[in-house]
Amino acid sequence: MERALGITLLCSWLFFTCIAQAQTGPIDVTQLGAKPDGSADMSQVLADAWKQACNSTTASTILIPKGTFLLKDAKLEGPCKTPVEIQIQGTIKAPEDPAQISKDKEWMTIIYTLSLNLVNNAVVRDLTSLNSKLFHVNLFGCNNITFQHFTITAPGDSPNTDGIHIGHSTGVVITDSNIRTGDDCISIGDGAKQVKISKVTCGPGHGISVGSLGRYDNELPVEGIFVTDCTISGPLNGVRVKSWPASKSGSATNMHFEGIIMQNVSNPVIIDQEYCPNNQCTNTAPSSVKIAQVSFKNITGTLATPAVVTLLCSKSIPCDGVEIADIDLAYNGNQENVSSNCANVKPALSGKLNPPICANTTIPAQAA
């Protein structure tokens, strides 16, 4: 989705780790006054524990033990003197009323250290995020961050509940994870570079998406997106790249989707440069976002609709270097209705293509 900031709900076994070193005993929030009753706000206690850990001259652990802890707001800011680990053995619960959360609509934010904003060299593992009110996780300005054994759950009809949104970040790895939301499982915004997504089970929701791009001025390029060995089950979309029409300039290059299993997916493979949800834009001009060096390979499974591959590229800046290989997708309905829709692109086709893909597509002379 777009640049909304999420309200992140974190619960059950959360670790932020940065080059773990020998540590002293943990800072237990209950010893500082936090109550695991689910009703007493621990915001100030967590802030005090963070301040103690951040100022320590040795690596520290903040421990949130078993129980349910209410957290109305947290902004934990560095830089810290040494590595800090936050270990959650219980559950952190957000207020039921979103009005009790900060005006920035970020529930728990860690800045300039082992953070989701401006974080460097971090691991987030064995985390469950349940029923976020907006994005579950929003990454901005991060470098070398890994998500592993990560579980995200929200109802399939919940709006704007993207699992992980990545923007202005380099070296992001998401692996061995299960993401079920009402929107994109993973959304990749401008400035994302060298993102590796593997062994992720996605669905329901809107699949794994690059974009949307081109809505704002001065967007940074997207480069080096690798999605491999994933299973996408029951969402509206599978894997897609999307940009707005009449857009600002931008680019998305070197993107590869390979070894994807589709299970009852409506639109498994998409490039959509006419993306305009809820009529929020004007379609008076083609997209100005350049899409190049994209591959969709070894994609198998089943379709919920007859649409197999949709490649709607910009009329003014056609897609370059698109490869499609070994697509084998079965539709349980009338096979005669199965089709692909391709415009302003001439993909290189190879391997088994069942059904045939974009066989007669050409680039219009005015767009060449």
C-alpha positions in Angstrom: 0.0 0.0 0.0 1.0 3.7 0.2 3.2 5.5 2.7 1.0 5.0 5.7 2.8 4.5 9.0 1.7 1.4 10.8 0.7 0.7 14.3 2.8 -2.2 15.2 1.6 -5.0 17.5 4.5 -7.1 18.8 3.9 -10.1 21.0 5.5 -13.4 21.9 9.2 -14.0 21.7 10.7 -11.0 20.1 14.5 -10.5 19.8 16.3 -7.5 18.4 19.9 -8.7 18.2 23.0 -6.8 16.9 26.3 -8.7 17.0 25.5 -10.4 20.3 28.2 -10.2 22.9 28.6 -11.5 26.5 26.0 -9.8 28.7 25.3 -9.3 32.3 21.9 -10.1 33.9 18.8 -8.8 32.1 17.0 -5.7 33.1 13.6 -7.1 34.1 10.8 -4.6 33.6 8.7 -6.1 36.4 11.5 -5.2 38.8 11.1 -1.6 37.7 7.4 -1.6 38.3 5.7 -3.1 35.2 2.7 -5.2 35.9 1.8 -8.3 33.8 -1.9 -7.7 34.2 -2.7 -6.3 30.8 -4.2 -3.1 32.2 -1.3 -1.1 33.8 0.6 1.0 31.2 4.3 0.1 31.1 5.3 3.0 28.8 7.4 4.9 31.3 8.9 1.7 32.8 10.1 0.5 29.3 11.5 4.0 28.7 13.4 3.8 32.0 14.7 0.3 31.1 15.8 1.4 27.7 17.7 4.4 29.1 19.5 2.2 31.6 20.4 -0.4 28.8 21.3 2.3 26.3 23.7 4.0 28.7 25.4 0.8 29.8 29.0 0.3 29.0 28.4 -3.5 28.4 25.9 -5.3 26.2 22.5 -5.4 27.8 19.2 -7.3 27.6 15.8 -5.8 28.5 13.5 -8.7 29.6 9.8 -8.6 29.3 8.8 -11.8 31.1 5.7 -14.0 30.7 2.4 -12.2 31.1 0.5 -9.5 29.3 1.8 -5.9 29.4 -0.2 -2.9 28.2 1.9 -0.4 26.2 0.4 2.9 25.1 3.4 4.4 23.4 7.2 3.8 23.2 9.8 5.8 21.4 13.2 4.3 22.3 16.0 6.4 20.9 19.8 6.0 20.6 22.5 5.9 19.8 23.5 3.5 22.5 26.9 2.8 23.8 26.8 -0.9 23.4 24.4 -3.5 21.8 21.0 -3.9 23.3 18.7 -6.9 23.1 15.0 -6.7 23.8 13.6 -10.1 24.7 9.9 -10.6 25.0 8.7 -13.8 26.6 5.2 -12.6 27.1 2.8 -10.4 25.2 2.8 -6.7 24.6 -0.7 -5.4 24.1 -1.6 -2.1 22.3 -4.5 0.0 23.5 -7.8 -0.9 21.9 -8.5 2.7 21.1 -6.1 4.0 18.4 -6.6 7.5 19.8 -4.4 6.5 22.7 -1.5 5.9 20.5 0.9 8.7 19.4 -0.1 11.2 16.7 2.6 9.7 14.4 0.6 6.4 14.5 3.7 4.4 15.4 3.1 2.3 18.4 6.6 1.1 19.3 9.5 2.8 17.6 13.2 2.2 18.2 15.4 4.8 16.6 19.1 5.1 15.8 20.0 1.8 17.2 18.6 -1.8 16.9 15.6 -0.3 15.2 13.0 -0.5 12.5 13.9 3.1 11.6 17.5 3.7 10.8 18.6 0.3 12.0 21.9 -1.3 11.1 23.1 -4.9 11.5 20.1 -6.4 13.2 18.1 -9.6 13.5 14.4 -9.9 14.3 13.5 -13.5 15.0 10.7 -15.6 16.4 8.3 -12.7 16.5 4.5 -12.8 16.2 2.6 -9.7 15.3 -1.2 -10.0 15.7 -4.0 -7.8 14.3 -2.1 -4.6 13.7 -4.3 -1.6 13.0 -2.2 -0.6 10.0 1.2 -1.8 8.8 2.6 -4.5 11.1 6.2 -3.5 10.4 7.5 -0.4 8.7 11.2 -0.3 7.8 12.8 3.0 6.9 16.5 3.8 6.4 17.7 0.4 7.5 20.8 -1.5 6.5 21.6 -5.2 6.9 18.5 -6.4 8.8 17.1 -9.9 8.8 13.6 -11.2 9.7 13.5 -14.9 10.5 10.8 -17.2 11.8 8.4 -14.3 11.7 4.6 -14.7 12.0 2.1 -12.0 11.0 -1.6 -12.4 11.3 -4.5 -10.2 10.5 -8.0 -10.8 9.0 -8.1 -11.1 5.2 -10.5 -8.2 5.0 -8.5 -5.8 7.2 -7.4 -2.7 5.2 -3.8 -1.4 5.0 -2.5 -4.2 7.2 0.7 -4.8 5.2 2.9 -7.3 6.8 6.3 -5.8 6.2 6.8 -2.5 4.3 10.4 -1.8 3.1 11.5 1.7 2.1 14.9 3.5 1.7 16.6 0.3 3.0 19.4 -1.9 1.8 20.3 -5.5 2.6 16.9 -6.7 3.9 16.4 -10.5 4.3 13.0 -12.1 5.1 13.0 -15.8 5.4 11.2 -18.8 6.9 8.2 -16.7 7.7 4.4 -16.9 7.6 2.4 -13.7 6.7 -1.4 -13.5 6.6 -2.9 -10.1 6.2 -5.6 -8.0 4.5 -3.1 -6.3 2.3 0.4 -6.9 0.8 2.3 -9.6 2.7 5.4 -7.7 1.9 5.4 -4.3 0.2 8.6 -2.9 -1.3 8.7 0.9 -1.6 11.1 3.3 -3.2 14.8 3.2 -2.2 14.7 -0.5 -1.4 17.9 -2.2 -2.6 19.2 -5.8 -2.3 16.1 -7.3 -0.7 16.0 -11.1 -0.5 12.7 -12.9 0.3 12.7 -16.7 0.6 10.7 -19.5 2.1 7.8 -17.2 2.9 4.2 -18.4 3.0 1.9 -15.5 2.0 -1.9 -15.3 2.0 -4.5 -14.2 2.2 -4.0 -10.6 1.2 -2.5 -9.0 -1.9 0.7 -11.0 -2.3 4.3 -9.7 -2.5 4.5 -6.3 -4.2 7.1 -3.9 -5.5 5.4 -0.5 -5.2 3.3 1.3 -5.8 5.9 3.7 -7.3 5.8 7.1 -8.9 3.3 8.8 -6.7 5.7 11.2 -4.9 8.5 13.5 -6.0 12.1 12.4 -5.7 11.5 8.7 -5.2 14.7 6.7 -5.0 15.3 3.7 -7.4 14.4 0.2 -6.5 17.2 -2.2 -7.3 17.9 -5.9 -6.6 14.8 -7.6 -5.5 15.0 -11.4 -5.2 11.9 -13.5 -4.3 12.5 -17.2 -4.2 11.0 -20.5 -3.0 7.8 -18.9 -1.6 4.2 -20.2 -1.4 1.4 -17.8 -2.1 -2.0 -19.1 -1.0 -5.4 -17.6 -1.7 -4.6 -13.9 -2.1 -5.9 -11.5 -4.7 -2.5 -11.2 -6.2 0.7 -13.3 -6.4 3.8 -11.4 -7.2 3.6 -7.9 -8.8 5.3 -4.7 -9.7 3.0 -1.6 -9.7 3.3 2.1 -10.5 0.9 5.0 -10.9 -0.2 6.4 -14.3 0.7 10.1 -14.9 3.4 9.5 -12.3 6.6 11.1 -11.1 9.7 9.6 -12.6 11.4 6.6 -11.1 12.8 3.2 -11.8 12.7 -0.4 -10.6 15.3 -2.8 -12.0 16.9 -6.2 -11.4 13.9 -7.9 -9.9 13.5 -11.7 -9.9 10.7 -13.9 -8.9 11.5 -17.6 -9.0 10.3 -20.9 -7.6 6.9 -19.6 -6.5 4.0 -21.9 -5.7 0.6 -20.4 -6.3 -2.5 -21.9 -4.6 -5.8 -20.6 -5.8 -4.4 -17.1 -6.7 -6.5 -14.7 -8.7 -3.7 -12.7 -10.4 -0.5 -14.7 -10.0 2.0 -12.6 -12.1 1.5 -8.8 -12.6 3.3 -5.8 -13.9 0.8 -3.0 -13.5 1.8 0.5 -14.6 -1.8 1.7 -14.5 -2.3 1.1 -10.8 -5.0 3.4 -9.5 -6.9 2.1 -6.5 -10.2 3.6 -5.6 -9.8 6.2 -8.5 -7.2 8.1 -6.5 -5.4 9.3 -9.6 -5.8 10.6 -13.1 -5.0 8.4 -16.1 -4.2 11.3 -18.4 -0.6 10.2 -19.1 1.4 7.0 -19.0 3.6 6.1 -16.0 7.1 7.6 -15.9 8.6 4.8 -13.9 11.1 2.7 -15.8 10.8 -1.1 -15.2 13.7 -3.2 -16.5 15.5 -6.6 -16.0 12.5 -8.5 -14.5 12.2 -12.2 -14.5 9.3 -14.6 -13.5 10.5 -18.2 -13.5 9.4 -21.6 -12.3 5.9 -20.5 -11.2 3.5 -23.3 -10.7 0.2 -24.1 -9.0 -3.5 -23.2 -9.4 -5.6 -20.2 -10.5 -8.7 -18.7 -8.9 -9.5 -16.8 -12.1 -8.5 -17.2 -15.8 -5.9 -14.4 -15.6 -2.4 -16.0 -15.8 0.0 -13.3 -16.6 -0.7 -9.5 -16.8 2.0 -7.2 -18.0 0.7 -3.7 -18.5 3.8 -1.6 -19.0 4.0 2.1 -19.7 3.2 3.3 -23.2 5.8 6.0 -23.0 8.5 3.9 -21.3 8.0 0.3 -22.2 9.4 -2.4 -19.9 12.8 -3.8 -20.9 14.5 -7.1 -20.3 11.4 -9.0 -19.0 11.9 -12.8 -18.9 9.2 -15.4 -18.4 10.1 -19.1 -18.1 8.5 -22.3 -16.9 5.1 -21.1 -16.0 2.6 -23.9 -15.3 -0.7 -22.8 -13.8 -3.9 -24.7 -13.8 -7.4 -23.2 -13.8 -10.3 -25.3 -12.6 -12.8 -23.4 -14.8 -13.2 -23.3 -18.5 -9.7 -23.6 -20.0 -10.8 -21.7 -23.1 -11.1 -18.5 -21.0 -7.5 -18.7 -19.7 -5.5 -15.8 -21.0 -2.6 -13.4 -20.5 -2.8 -9.6 -21.0 0.4 -7.9 -22.2 1.0 -4.3 -23.4 4.1 -2.3 -24.2 6.4 -5.2 -23.5 7.9 -8.0 -25.5 9.1 -10.6 -22.9 11.7 -13.3 -23.6 9.8 -16.6 -23.3 11.4 -20.0 -22.6 10.7 -23.4 -21.0 7.3 -24.8 -20.4 4.5 -22.2 -20.7 1.1 -23.6 -19.7 -1.0 -21.8 -20.9 0.9 -19.8 -23.6 2.1 -16.4 -22.4 2.0 -13.1 -24.3 2.9 -14.8 -27.5 1.7 -12.0 -29.8 2.7 -9.0 -27.8 4.6 -6.2 -29.5 5.7 -2.7 -28.5 3.8 0.1 -30.3 5.9 2.2 -32.7 5.1 5.4 -30.8 6.5 3.9 -27.6 9.7 2.4 -29.1 
